[in-house]
């Protein structure tokens, strides 16, 4: 029996996925010590308990056939569980995990089987890094998505793009940085000190819910933003509503657009905006639950009195019809 066979057998016999417990090793060893010291426990029973504990401990730490498992530190990896369920019912299953230093010249590569399931890459970070902390993600040497920014203990997820027809891919996480981060004080660039940290990075296969789960409603857009009044607003739900069109007479030299979203994939939604059929540009979406409005208005030039037609086409990176995103977009004029 291989190590992977042993892992699969233990997983099947368990009631569910193993909990994220960084103290698992200490608990197992303490239980062995109690068994050995028990006055009423025979030597044969104590030996059996020690062997069983050794099997459990071995299953937790022995490396599998894939190199990524051998690079995982137990404590950070606990933050990326083997399995979890998103609020909309999507089931996530971890297929690879590794760790690298944040803000350092470090990289790691994992091999990921491609079975037709949708894949996401997940990241959490331990540390307090403010600059030059991003992780770039590449699949078979080609960039995949925007990567991850500042070090944060909050788990972030992004879709992983794989080549058509691939059966296995190499996913590389890279924190190698160039240049020196600094702040300008009195005309002098003073380097910003860095602190150490650790990224835990994983690849997950996910299965969407059997039926669409409707996101919570979005809040009403503010009546004024950036000194501009709200002229018009539209709401909808992707993928059913994937196009927005505004048509109006310009009264000033510019207008603004801003948007908010709701749903597990809200931060993946993109508005591809074109004005009068010109070159389009992309604009993302944010979730607004409380506090000040997260202003991220895009500004567009106009001529007073001209007729303006604005079209926004809506997509979701790595989306699925059973994972809808609710959106609201507002037009602000002068």
Order of alpha helices (4+ residues) and beta strands (2+ residues): alpha-alpha-alpha-alpha-beta-beta-beta-beta-beta-beta-beta-beta-beta-beta-beta-beta-beta-beta-beta-beta-beta-beta-beta-beta-beta
